[in-house]
């Protein structure tokens, strides 16, 4: 894969993330106190979708750098960890994205009614800043390749 192909893949994923964020924020309102279970499920699914897009970007960048990210039971954690180790993600963004990965894992293996709204709300409220920071770090890293 060339650097141009990597940039194109990243741009496509960022476009997908932006679309999902747009949908999320048509449903979610920071000042709204309660959501029916179906809307909470949608919000959770949007969060997982957004994190998955970020993960796809990181995986492609690691593959471009010829680093091993083969599928294994722990590949999600491996992608995040390696991205931090080689400098794509600064430590504070690594920690924040680790929280989104933990949420993803919890969402997949639990019933929606077991997810605490306050925890999900905190992730949604931080999302604009997290995605902006992630885009900056990815683009900065690509410039060094």
Secondary structure, 3 states (H helix, E strand, C coil): CCHHHHHHHHHHHHHHHHHHHHHHHHHCCCCCCCCCHHHHHHHHHHHHHHHHHHHHHHHHHHHHCCCCCCCCCCHHHHHHHHHHHCCCCCHHHHHHHHHHHHHHHHHHHCCHHHCCHHHHHHHHHHHHHHHHHHHHHHHHHHHHC
